Amino acid sequence: ENTSFTQFTTSSDDVANILIRIQKNLDLSPESTKKLLDSMIGQEYRDALPLGFGDYWKVYDKVGFRELDEYHDVAIVVTPRGKTYIVSVLSSGAGTANIADLAKTLKNSLSE
């Protein structure tokens, strides 16, 4: 509802809805979903949400950034016990360290 391809804008809610659809395997074949998730967990920018959630949590994330002005990190996060959460952070001026700190706070407050 809040995404415009001509304006190149979206909302955290719209991105979260896309991640929910990916996690539930609603739009892609199982093979395509696996390839997408493998690419998300294997991408090189891991210094925001993945860093904050730590090594024992699986973080299938996608980042987007524009220089130092904007940094976005959205993820399907799976706890060591298999509980799944959707996290969508679109930020302006926050930087990766603050997003990692947010992930640490979320991790500490989520019950497994």
C-alpha distance (Angstrom), angle and dihedral (degrees) to the residues before:
residue distance angle dihedral
E1 . . .
N2 3.81 . .
T3 3.78 99.7 .
S4 3.78 123.7 104.7
F5 3.78 120.8 -177.5
T6 3.81 91.5 -168.3
Q7 3.83 93.0 50.9
F8 3.83 91.4 37.7
T9 3.80 91.6 -131.6
T10 3.78 135.9 128.8
S11 3.78 140.0 164.2
S12 3.77 132.7 -117.4
D13 3.80 88.6 -116.6
D14 3.81 93.4 53.7
V15 3.80 91.4 49.6
A16 3.82 90.7 47.9
N17 3.81 89.6 52.7
I18 3.81 90.4 53.3
L19 3.82 90.6 50.0
I20 3.81 90.3 50.2
R21 3.81 89.5 53.1
I22 3.82 90.6 49.5
Q23 3.80 92.3 47.0
K24 3.82 91.1 49.8
N25 3.82 91.1 46.1
L26 3.80 92.2 -126.8
D27 3.80 102.5 145.2
L28 3.79 110.4 25.1
S29 3.76 134.5 55.0
P30 3.80 114.1 -97.7
E31 3.82 89.2 -107.4
S32 3.82 92.6 51.5
T33 3.80 91.5 46.1
K34 3.82 90.3 52.2
K35 3.82 91.4 49.6
L36 3.80 91.1 49.3
L37 3.81 93.4 48.2
D38 3.81 91.1 46.0
S39 3.79 89.8 53.3
M40 3.81 91.2 48.0
I41 3.81 94.9 50.9
G42 3.80 91.1 43.1
Q43 3.80 100.2 47.7
E44 3.78 117.4 120.9
Y45 3.82 101.7 -122.9
R46 3.80 101.4 83.6
D47 3.80 102.8 141.5
A48 3.81 100.2 101.4
L49 3.84 123.4 41.9
P50 3.84 96.1 4.6
L51 3.79 91.9 49.9
G52 3.79 92.4 49.3
F53 3.80 95.6 47.8
G54 3.79 91.9 47.1
D55 3.77 137.4 -145.4
Y56 3.79 99.4 -54.6
W57 3.81 95.7 56.6
K58 3.80 119.7 74.4
V59 3.79 110.2 -129.7
Y60 3.79 116.1 -169.8
D61 3.77 99.1 -171.9
K62 3.76 143.4 166.7
V63 3.76 122.1 -158.5
G64 3.76 131.8 -161.3
F65 3.76 127.4 -175.3
R66 3.78 144.3 168.7
E67 3.77 111.0 -151.7
L68 3.81 108.2 -68.3
D69 3.81 94.3 -41.5
E70 3.78 99.3 80.9
Y71 3.78 133.9 21.0
H72 3.78 122.2 176.9
D73 3.78 128.3 -176.4
V74 3.79 123.4 179.2
A75 3.77 125.0 177.3
I76 3.74 153.2 172.9
V77 3.80 101.8 -132.5
V78 3.81 122.2 -162.4
T79 3.80 120.5 -167.6
P80 3.81 122.0 -139.1
R81 3.82 87.5 -100.5
G82 3.80 93.0 52.5
K83 3.80 101.8 -103.0
T84 3.81 111.5 144.1
Y85 3.79 128.3 -142.5
I86 3.79 131.9 179.0
V87 3.81 115.0 -138.6
S88 3.79 122.2 -174.4
V89 3.81 120.8 -179.8
L90 3.80 120.6 176.2
S91 3.79 109.8 176.6
S92 3.75 143.8 176.4
G93 3.79 116.7 -151.4
A94 3.82 94.7 -13.2
G95 3.80 98.9 111.8
T96 3.77 129.8 -158.5
A97 3.81 97.1 -73.6
N98 3.80 92.6 59.2
I99 3.80 91.6 47.4
A100 3.82 89.4 50.0
D101 3.82 89.1 50.9
L102 3.81 89.5 50.6
A103 3.82 89.6 52.0
K104 3.83 90.1 51.0
T105 3.80 89.7 51.9
L106 3.81 91.3 48.5
K107 3.80 91.4 47.7
N108 3.81 91.5 51.6
S109 3.80 92.7 48.7
L110 3.82 99.3 44.3
S111 3.74 117.3 93.6
E112 3.74 116.5 -138.2
